[in-house]
């Protein structure tokens, strides 16, 4: 996504965003070639049922947490 938007809409790269769901590969390819309008693409999304928030923890060794 970043590679695409750095050329088409660079001001959004690095900002927070929400992932709504997934689309079939065929629909994604059509959207990538601008054969689908944004509203058509939204109509083809399989929306996720749950919301998950992730926090990135850098890899490495950490001391045990005391309880």
C-alpha positions, 0 to 999 in steps of 0.5 A: 500500500505504501508503495502505491500511495507514495506516488498517488497520495504521499501525505497519507503514508505513515498516518494511522488508518483502519483496516475494514476487511478483505476483498477477493483477489479478482476484485483487488486486481480490478481496483488496483487497475482503477477498473472499480470506483471507490464505492464499487470497491466498498460494496465488495468488501468482506467487513471484519466482525471484530476490532483488534488493536495491536501494539508493536513490541520490538524484538529482543530480550526482556526481563521477566515481569514480576507479579 
